[in-house]
């Protein structure tokens, strides 16, 4: 569809579709303006898509039995899928309207063989794959993924040599309690292991590595490591230089591609020990306590080879967990530090005088309790964001810009589950910045369960009165998620000003409720949770990339990483390629999708105005969208999530608002379009899944447009949108009437 300012909709020589982010579909390229993404015609664009993919955390030749050995021999060529499968997967995402991709890579995938040795086969592979994206209307931002620093410390991300070079013994990390590795070895599915991996952020290996990366100069000035040339350099310089050089290689490999919109520095950055208030314990309100949770001091002791008894935590009600026992770890007294490493086998933090071992009492002693709260050299209080994160963000962004066109975007996030810090002022924001925070229902993730009862964990963690954090029913879940996601988005605007926001990760566990759906094939609870999540995102008027579309997912292994199973596509449930048709209207591509009724939804992809309302009711298939004409005069009212600014936008050269109206919903049904004014027109192209609305009046300032799309017959509801009063109102009323009657009777006696 060729955008037009005339009174009719004209077909261009190359038909495009609403959710097409190629140059053909956007008139040139996407760019940011204020809080919005806009195309070359000045239309506001709503980008929604997927993380591609969770399987990129692990190599193609991953061997659970050999791990952590053969670290330099791994290959990620074929992650997220082999090139020959690209047509299938990209066609599927195009059909589902999920054409905005957070494309995951890892440091390990690029530089696993050693410092400065780059896997050119992998770089050529991702270039070939990303080159295909515009053909399907897809665009991507390339995101460097990490969790708990590295696979070799229990997560994903950095290569093994980063731990080796600072002196860690990879073969001893698990025994010494420095890392929990069962999850990356294929575990994490049984109850006792479920959800343990995030606790790795507090363990010795990951906490130390993050601290050294961000602030080695400040907290570990004695640690120097050798470069290839034999020169000894500070550890922070070595790690950060290697990281930036690796990024230069990535940018040079794919930065010129049309299908690459931008780059993301790092997934879910973590402070490590920086700002740790006490070495005797972690903060229960902010740091997950589950399984064995050594304090920082206990972690130091264990890594130094001292058997130590630590607390054991289990799930509880009220959530999340409670202390239920003790266990002796590292009974054989193994050391996490190699004798041939730069610390000479001594604990790095003992070497810096943070703690010491009392031989007489046979116990560790804290020598500098506030070591990670203040600069050890000056005594000045430390702030991780302002002292370390923002300066490195600037350094990285400048490095990226030297290798790519200036219009490429840089995606950044804060520490997960925190509001955007107010210190992230304009002088700390790189050019073309997009804020990309994450949001999950932490209570549902922790319990791997979802039902009629949901909790506002965000509110609890910020001191909200307990009863105000409780919600009942599907309507309650929607209200809960709308509130929490809205808070994240609103805090971003308040801190950053008018910067675009996309939710970089959000998703649900498919193996919730004791994996009941795998036996019954009833995915109602998963659909309800996903519906509540997407309702929250839609009402916050932000784009997002769902976690995750994983072509390798199976019912048995899930995403095969730390027991996670978040992919709502499963290869074992899909048709073989020989039976597929690949156009946008082909339902054969839907096989393998578990909860598509909740995921494949209408949305306004390109709006000739400013969106102010987006509502989709999946139980009826009704979609309501409202947008407002621009104004040249700034409003006196403060802009907010629901009141976006209408002034200072690029010129609008198209009347056409393009709505993704999925074939998944319309096939075999009629649909009705209401709410338009007499001078407005619309046209639906089923083959492109695009409803184009041509508004008659785009010049009257602040004029509101509205479109309501309904289906005939409506889809059969998967569930009822219940709430507390609908479920219990009659009983509550009966009890109140009984109490009132009793009071009246007592009064009349």
FENLINQUI-V707637 format. One record per run of one state. SS is the DSSP state (alpha for helix, beta for strand, coil for the rest). FROM is the first residue (numbers start at 0). LEN is the number of residues. If there is no record, write none. Layout:
ss:SS from:FROM len:LEN
ss:SS from:FROM len:LEN
This chain:
ss:coil from:0 len:1
ss:beta from:1 len:1
ss:coil from:2 len:7
ss:beta from:9 len:1
ss:coil from:10 len:12
ss:alpha from:22 len:4
ss:coil from:26 len:4
ss:beta from:30 len:3
ss:coil from:33 len:2
ss:beta from:35 len:3
ss:coil from:38 len:5
ss:beta from:43 len:2
ss:coil from:45 len:2
ss:beta from:47 len:5
ss:coil from:52 len:1
ss:alpha from:53 len:4
ss:coil from:57 len:13
ss:alpha from:70 len:3
ss:coil from:73 len:9
ss:alpha from:82 len:13
ss:coil from:95 len:4
ss:beta from:99 len:6
ss:coil from:105 len:1
ss:alpha from:106 len:5
ss:coil from:111 len:8
ss:alpha from:119 len:12
ss:coil from:131 len:1
ss:alpha from:132 len:4
ss:coil from:136 len:2
ss:beta from:138 len:6
ss:coil from:144 len:2
ss:beta from:146 len:1
ss:coil from:147 len:2
ss:beta from:149 len:1
ss:alpha from:150 len:3
ss:coil from:153 len:2
ss:beta from:155 len:1
ss:coil from:156 len:1
ss:beta from:157 len:1
ss:coil from:158 len:1
ss:alpha from:159 len:6
ss:coil from:165 len:2
ss:beta from:167 len:1
ss:coil from:168 len:1
ss:alpha from:169 len:3
ss:coil from:172 len:18
ss:alpha from:190 len:3
ss:coil from:193 len:3
ss:alpha from:196 len:6
ss:coil from:202 len:1
ss:alpha from:203 len:16
ss:coil from:219 len:4
ss:beta from:223 len:3
ss:coil from:226 len:5
ss:beta from:231 len:3
ss:alpha from:234 len:20
ss:coil from:254 len:5
ss:beta from:259 len:5
ss:coil from:264 len:26
ss:beta from:290 len:2
ss:coil from:292 len:3
ss:alpha from:295 len:8
ss:coil from:303 len:4
ss:beta from:307 len:8
ss:coil from:315 len:5
ss:beta from:320 len:9
ss:coil from:329 len:7
ss:beta from:336 len:1
ss:coil from:337 len:10
ss:alpha from:347 len:4
ss:coil from:351 len:3
ss:beta from:354 len:4
ss:coil from:358 len:4
ss:beta from:362 len:4
ss:coil from:366 len:7
ss:beta from:373 len:1
ss:coil from:374 len:6
ss:beta from:380 len:1
ss:coil from:381 len:2
ss:alpha from:383 len:20
ss:coil from:403 len:5
ss:beta from:408 len:4
ss:coil from:412 len:13
ss:alpha from:425 len:3
ss:coil from:428 len:4
ss:beta from:432 len:3
ss:coil from:435 len:2
ss:beta from:437 len:1
ss:coil from:438 len:3
ss:alpha from:441 len:6
ss:coil from:447 len:5
ss:beta from:452 len:3
ss:coil from:455 len:1
ss:alpha from:456 len:5
ss:coil from:461 len:4
ss:alpha from:465 len:4
ss:beta from:469 len:3
ss:alpha from:472 len:24
ss:coil from:496 len:3
ss:beta from:499 len:4
ss:coil from:503 len:1
ss:beta from:504 len:1
ss:coil from:505 len:6
ss:alpha from:511 len:9
ss:coil from:520 len:3
ss:alpha from:523 len:16
ss:coil from:539 len:3
ss:beta from:542 len:4
ss:coil from:546 len:7
ss:beta from:553 len:1
ss:coil from:554 len:3
ss:beta from:557 len:1
ss:coil from:558 len:10
ss:beta from:568 len:1
ss:coil from:569 len:1
ss:alpha from:570 len:3
ss:coil from:573 len:3
ss:alpha from:576 len:3
ss:coil from:579 len:7
ss:alpha from:586 len:4
ss:coil from:590 len:2
ss:beta from:592 len:1
ss:coil from:593 len:2
ss:alpha from:595 len:4
ss:coil from:599 len:3
ss:beta from:602 len:5
ss:coil from:607 len:2
ss:beta from:609 len:8
ss:coil from:617 len:4
ss:beta from:621 len:7
ss:coil from:628 len:27
ss:beta from:655 len:5
ss:coil from:660 len:2
ss:alpha from:662 len:4
ss:coil from:666 len:3
ss:beta from:669 len:5
ss:coil from:674 len:6
ss:beta from:680 len:5
ss:alpha from:685 len:3
ss:coil from:688 len:1
ss:beta from:689 len:5
ss:coil from:694 len:9
ss:beta from:703 len:9
ss:coil from:712 len:11
ss:alpha from:723 len:25
ss:coil from:748 len:1
